[in-house]
Amino acid sequence: MIYKVHPKNPEKRIIEKIAKDIVNGKVFILPTDTVYAFATTLSNKKAIEKLYSLKDMPDQKPLSLYCKDFSQVSEYVRMDNNQIFRWMKANLPGPFTLIFKASKKLPQYTLSKQKTVGIRVIDHPVTQMLLSFMDMPIIGTSVFTEEKYISFPEELEKKYGKLVAGIVDAGPIELSLSTVLNAEEYPFEIIRQGKGEIES
């Protein structure tokens, strides 16, 4: 099912309903500031297992947490470096995935073998409004697989419409992956250069 919303001023009633469904363990495809992504609640193991299945991804590969603000980020990661915090305040929301050591608050089934987690604060009105209706982050992964990416919601519906609870249509999103940074130390190690630019 496609939920068509305005990309800059999403309809509150629709987004609130989707947020409730996600909290109850439903899996959706959501727009982000880089790609469309599979996403669900952090608290439902079966829903998270479905994310891995949809992407045909090994379960040791970590997913990303989509957090609404810096306060929420600090609940789920170990961060004691003021330089990293200042960088985040200056550059987020934005197209970056920051890899941190996870805090004990994160369920074990969400973590990599290294006990790390990727954190995103996404610069997209739909995702930001969704998170405003939720008490915890969304967990997700891009629909980008095997060097293929679907930009148009109608094509996402054809491929995944029967496999997910809904597709939130905020218009086409061309492929532009996030820049992935190792945030355990500062200056960051760039793991993958994507849309986000790091100033030297």
Secondary structure, DSSP 8 states (H G I E B T S, - for coil): -EEE--SSS--HHHHHHHHHHHHTT--EEEE-SSSEEEEEETT-HHHHHHHHHHHT--TTS--EEE-SSHHHHHHHB----HHHHHHHHHH-SSSEEEEEEB-TTS-GGG--TTSEEEEE----HHHHHHHHT-SS-EEEEES-BTTB----HHHHHHHHTTTSSEEEE-S-------EEEETTSSS-EEEE--S-----
